[in-house]
Amino acid sequence: MCKRWDTLIYMHLFQDQLALKVFARSYARPPVSLSEAMTVLRILQRRRHEGFLDTVSETRIEQSFNERLFAELFGYRTLLRDGAGHYHLRPKTYYENGRYDDFSLGFYGPTGGRTLVSCELKSPFTDLDKPQTSGAYGGQTPVEQAMNAVADITSVQLVIVSNLDEMRLYRKGDLTRYEQVFLSDTHSVSDLQQLLALFSKRTLLGEESIKPHRENGWCFKGGYRWK
């Protein structure tokens, strides 16, 4: 059970975990084959096991991480992926409040865009619940940094925080409820489906052709939508 630096108790974003598992089995699918998706995950796991990730910071690895995981596995289109000029993943989104995130997910094009999910990446093995005192962090945890960056950005609904292994999905403004997946523990098809059910483009940004249904305050229309 995870805690926020020994004070806040971790609670699931989805109260009904059985419903989430059923949703994952019936809905989640990668944009590539299952075998190709597992290959991507095994490469990331191997690099971690080899100790390679111990030697690099998030700034050196985040581009490759985003392309392999979020583009190839989760299905988000990056700027140059198909040449169409419309994409879903934008690095270093700068907000009106003077803050920026590591990357954001939404709908972007030549004339602008709309961010729905803000993402904060930290170096491998960073404790996401431990206050960081170096630099301009001011004793904030990585989760607090991610939340504060978009606290007054009305379009942002969800926040992802990750140390390149542990991945968490939050509703903006709620520090105590989140869903959590460790890439290093994702070995089976059911594990993969759980990962996709939480983080894929099909889930977070949606597909308009999907008929909506609701569960525990969420409206699934090929993606998460709040009441």
C-alpha distance (Angstrom), angle and dihedral (degrees) to the residues before:
residue distance angle dihedral
M1 . . .
C2 3.79 . .
K3 3.77 125.6 .
R4 3.78 135.4 -169.9
W5 3.79 101.4 -111.0
D6 3.82 91.9 -46.1
T7 3.81 95.7 -57.3
L8 3.81 114.1 75.6
I9 3.79 119.8 53.1
Y10 3.80 116.8 -130.5
M11 3.81 112.9 -116.9
H12 3.79 126.9 -178.9
L13 3.77 119.6 -103.2
F14 3.80 86.3 -140.4
Q15 3.78 110.7 54.4
D16 3.80 90.9 -164.6
Q17 3.80 104.4 59.9
L18 3.80 92.3 174.1
A19 3.81 89.9 59.0
L20 3.81 89.0 50.8
K21 3.82 91.1 52.5
V22 3.81 91.2 49.3
F23 3.80 89.5 48.1
A24 3.81 90.2 50.3
R25 3.81 94.0 51.3
S26 3.81 95.1 45.8
Y27 3.79 100.4 38.0
A28 3.80 116.2 21.9
R29 3.78 118.4 93.0
P30 3.82 132.0 153.4
P31 3.83 122.0 -121.0
V32 3.81 86.8 -120.7
S33 3.81 129.6 45.8
L34 3.79 119.3 -70.0
S35 3.80 91.0 -111.4
E36 3.81 91.7 52.2
A37 3.79 90.7 47.7
M38 3.80 91.8 51.5
T39 3.81 89.6 48.6
V40 3.81 90.3 57.2
L41 3.80 90.4 51.0
R42 3.81 93.2 46.4
I43 3.81 90.7 53.9
L44 3.81 90.6 53.1
Q45 3.80 90.6 46.3
R46 3.80 91.8 48.7
R47 3.80 92.7 51.6
R48 3.77 89.7 51.4
H49 3.81 92.7 47.8
E50 3.82 91.4 48.5
G51 3.80 90.1 56.4
F52 3.79 93.0 -117.5
L53 3.79 92.5 128.4
D54 3.80 90.4 56.2
T55 3.80 89.5 70.3
V56 3.81 101.7 50.9
S57 3.78 137.1 64.9
E58 3.78 124.7 -133.3
T59 3.83 91.4 -103.7
R60 3.82 90.8 62.2
I61 3.77 96.3 45.9
E62 3.81 105.6 31.5
Q63 3.81 96.1 87.1
S64 3.80 92.5 54.3
F65 3.79 90.9 40.2
N66 3.80 91.5 53.8
E67 3.80 93.9 46.5
R68 3.81 95.3 47.2
L69 3.79 99.4 38.9
F70 3.79 108.9 24.9
A71 3.81 98.5 31.6
E72 3.82 104.7 32.7
L73 3.80 99.6 30.5
F74 3.81 105.4 25.4
G75 3.80 96.5 35.9
Y76 3.81 103.2 -123.5
R77 3.79 114.9 150.6
T78 3.80 114.5 -127.1
L79 3.80 124.5 -152.2
L80 3.82 98.6 -90.6
R81 3.78 99.3 24.9
D82 3.82 98.1 106.0
G83 3.80 105.1 0.7
A84 3.79 93.7 -120.8
G85 3.80 95.0 120.3
H86 3.81 92.8 -126.3
Y87 3.77 118.8 98.8
H88 3.82 144.7 160.8
L89 3.82 106.0 -142.6
R90 3.79 121.0 64.3
P91 3.82 122.3 179.5
K92 3.80 121.5 -135.7
T93 3.78 99.8 3.6
Y94 3.81 109.4 -159.4
Y95 3.80 115.1 -147.9
E96 3.78 132.5 -153.8
N97 3.80 90.8 -108.5
G98 3.81 90.2 66.0
R99 3.81 94.8 -105.6
Y100 3.78 129.9 110.5
D101 3.79 137.8 -163.4
D102 3.80 131.3 -141.3
F103 3.78 91.8 -106.4
S104 3.77 139.2 -26.1
L105 3.79 137.4 -145.6
G106 3.78 123.7 -138.8
F107 3.78 141.4 89.2
Y108 3.81 116.0 -48.2
G109 3.78 136.1 170.8
P110 3.79 143.9 155.1
T111 3.81 93.4 -66.1
G112 3.80 99.1 44.6
G113 3.76 136.3 -78.8
R114 3.77 150.2 -134.0
T115 3.80 124.3 -103.2
L116 3.81 118.7 -145.0
V117 3.82 101.5 165.4
S118 3.80 128.0 37.6
C119 3.81 119.8 -157.8
E120 3.79 131.6 -157.4
L121 3.81 120.0 -167.4
K122 3.76 125.2 -165.5
S123 3.79 133.0 -172.0
P124 3.81 117.8 -81.5
F125 3.81 114.7 -75.9
T126 3.82 93.6 14.5
D127 3.80 111.4 150.3
L128 3.79 103.5 -121.7
D129 3.81 91.7 -155.7
K130 3.80 98.6 48.0
P131 3.82 119.5 99.3
Q132 3.81 112.9 -114.2
T133 3.79 114.3 -142.0
S134 3.80 101.3 179.1
G135 3.80 124.9 96.3
A136 3.78 116.7 -9.9
Y137 3.80 95.8 -28.8
G138 3.79 92.5 106.2
G139 3.79 95.3 -155.7
Q140 3.79 94.4 -55.0
T141 3.78 120.7 142.7
P142 3.83 117.9 -123.3
V143 3.81 88.2 -104.6
E144 3.80 92.0 52.8
Q145 3.80 90.5 47.9
A146 3.80 90.4 53.4
M147 3.79 93.3 47.5
N148 3.79 95.7 45.9
A149 3.80 92.4 50.8
V150 3.80 91.2 64.2
A151 3.81 103.0 23.2
D152 3.82 92.8 120.3
I153 3.82 98.6 31.1
T154 3.80 102.5 109.7
S155 3.81 97.7 -164.0
V156 3.81 93.8 57.9
Q157 3.79 111.8 91.8
L158 3.80 103.8 163.7
V159 3.80 138.1 34.7
I160 3.81 128.7 -152.5
V161 3.81 119.9 -160.4
S162 3.80 121.4 -175.9
N163 3.80 143.6 164.2
L164 3.84 90.3 -156.8
D165 3.80 90.8 -90.2
E166 3.78 109.7 40.1
M167 3.79 110.1 56.3
R168 3.78 123.0 -168.6
L169 3.78 130.9 -171.4
Y170 3.82 118.4 -156.6
R171 3.75 136.8 177.0
K172 3.80 106.3 -120.1
G173 3.78 111.4 -94.0
D174 3.81 97.1 17.0
L175 3.80 112.4 101.6
T176 3.78 97.1 174.4
R177 3.81 104.1 55.0
Y178 3.77 122.1 62.9
E179 3.78 144.4 133.2
Q180 3.78 117.1 -119.8
V181 3.81 134.8 -159.0
F182 3.80 129.5 174.7
L183 3.80 112.9 -148.6
S184 3.81 89.2 -153.5
D185 3.82 88.9 60.4
T186 3.81 95.9 47.8
H187 3.82 103.2 105.1
S188 3.80 109.4 132.4
V189 3.78 135.3 57.2
S190 3.81 89.9 -108.1
D191 3.82 89.3 52.6
L192 3.79 89.1 51.2
Q193 3.80 91.9 48.9
Q194 3.80 90.2 52.4
L195 3.81 90.0 51.1
L196 3.80 92.4 49.4
A197 3.79 92.8 44.4
L198 3.78 89.0 60.8
F199 3.80 105.5 34.5
S200 3.81 112.1 20.7
K201 3.80 124.6 114.2
R202 3.78 89.4 -120.1
T203 3.80 88.6 59.6
L204 3.80 105.3 36.9
L205 3.81 100.0 36.2
G206 3.79 99.4 23.2
E207 3.75 140.9 -150.4
E208 3.77 117.4 -99.5
S209 3.79 92.8 -143.0
I210 3.80 92.6 64.7
K211 3.80 115.4 100.1
P212 3.83 109.0 -124.2
H213 3.78 125.2 -119.3
R214 3.78 131.4 172.8
E215 3.79 134.7 -128.9
N216 3.81 128.7 169.8
G217 3.78 95.0 -19.5
W218 3.79 95.6 -42.6
C219 3.78 124.2 112.1
F220 3.80 110.6 -152.6
K221 3.78 111.6 -154.3
G222 3.73 96.3 155.1
G223 3.78 83.7 -53.3
Y224 3.78 146.3 28.9
R225 3.79 116.5 -63.6
W226 3.78 125.0 170.9
K227 3.79 124.7 -131.5
